[in-house]
Amino acid sequence: MFFSLQAQKSIKIMDGELNYLFNERLTGRDIIALRNGEVVCNSIGKLKYSRINEIPETRKMLASIKKVNPNHLVEIIKILPYKDFENLTDIISAMLKESESYTKVPFYYDDDGRIRYLYSDATIESIELENGREIITERFLMRPLDYFTGRIESEQLGNYYFYQMRNTDKVRYRNIISAIGKGKMIAVITLFRYGDNWIIYAFGGVDTIRFPFLNKRIDNAFYRRIKAFCFFTFERLAELSSADEES
């Protein structure tokens, strides 16, 4: 599925560059959408159906997903021009440490018009440096689930940025049902420069017990949550990049 966030210049990227980055599952419609500055967002179920190739910049991301082996998986792809977004790695690194990057993600509107946010709470408990990586322990509340702790690992090296969040405890539903096992929910974002562009590729996945009569409903619910988070992130990136350029 394709989504346009805002009016944007066409993305100039050659077919050879696309063939290096992506596999044969990247369709002609995907290519048109990416060149138009749109977001390609798909619920793919399993990693083997992803569109990204294993190249040096994506190897760590793919290894992280393989460890979890989720059975509900969403992929998000966006391309931005490097020009006008030169400080993108710095901006996204700072942004993903702000609680509002989680608690201000609009998820849906109530019947009375009130906004319900994706996360009701996001509180940083600790920040540490470990072998050049920043490790954040953060408590999240994503209703109707109960509080859970996430370990956020990020790494920034020049024009490369890596972000990963995994739950470090079980995620329960109303403190009764264990909905997601320890380490079985993951979100990964990889951002890197390739030629004249930034390539942004993200996965959101969860490994749960499969119920034939609920699989489609779980897939749809998880897809909507990942899409809401990524779209809010892209919107904020554009806003912060514009503000950075003006200053």
Salt bridges, closest charged atoms under 4 A:
ASP15 OD1 - ARG35 NH2 2.82
GLU24 OE2 - ARG25 NH1 3.66
ASP30 OD2 - ARG51 NE 2.95
GLU54 OE2 - ARG59 NE 3.61
GLU54 OE1 - LYS66 NZ 3.56
GLU75 OE2 - ARG51 NH1 2.49
GLU98 OE1 - ARG236 NH2 3.48
ASP110 OD2 - ARG116 NE 2.55
GLU130 OE2 - ARG133 NH2 2.63
GLU130 OE2 - ARG151 NH2 3.92
GLU134 OE1 - LYS97 NZ 3.19
GLU153 OE2 - LYS60 NZ 3.17
GLU153 OE2 - ARG133 NH1 3.13
GLU155 OE1 - LYS60 NZ 2.68
ASP169 OD2 - ARG139 NH1 3.85
ASP207 OD2 - LYS184 NZ 3.96
ASP219 OD1 - HIS72 ND1 2.43
GLU239 OE1 - ARG236 NH1 3.67
